[in-house]
Amino acid sequence: MIIKFAENLRQLRESKGLSQKRLGELVGVNQRTISAWEKGICEPKYEILAKICEIFDETFDDILT
């Protein structure tokens, strides 16, 4: 599940023209954290995942699978 989330997050971010830094600002984390998520090193906590879903207008299922 981590790998699919990582791929989806990167694709969504790039499709909206957001940098890792800007997405981090929107959800309250730094650019390195966004990079770690996109590399599949770790995943965000539930509360931050909810913010990400809201920003990209996606459901949890869509962004995680």
N, C-alpha and C positions, 0 to 999 in steps of 0.2 A: 504494500500500500504506500510506503514512503516513496518508492521510485515513481509511481504514477502521480502522486501529489507533486513531487518535484518537477516533473515534466509539465504537468498542467499549470502549475504556478508560473513557471518561466514563460510558457506560451501565452497565458492570459496577460501577464505583465507586459510582455513585448507587444502584444496586439493592441494594448491600450496606450502604448508609447511611454510607459513609466520606467524610470530607472530603478535599480534596486534601492538606491538611496531614497528616492521619492516614495516608493511603496513602504519602505521602512518608516518614514515620517508619518505616513497615513495610518499605520497600524501601531506605531509606538515602539519600534525596535530599530536597531542600527543596520546599516548596509551589510555588515558581516553576517548578521543573523539571516537576512534574506538570502544571501549567498549560500549559507549552510543548508537552508531549506531546499534551495534549488539544486544543490549537489546531493540531496538525499541523506545528509548527515544527521538531521533531526527534523522534527515537525513542530509546528506551533501549538501552543496550548489552545484549548477549546475556545476561550474568549477571543483570542486573536484570530483563530480560524473563522469565527463568526464574522469578524470585521472584514476579513479577506473576501468571504462569500458576498458580503454586502457591497463591497467596492466593485466587485466584478459581476454582480447580479447572478451569482451561481448558487446552486444548492450544495450542501455538504456532500451528498452522493456524487454530484457532477465533478466537484473539485478533487475528491479523494479517489475516484475510480476512473 
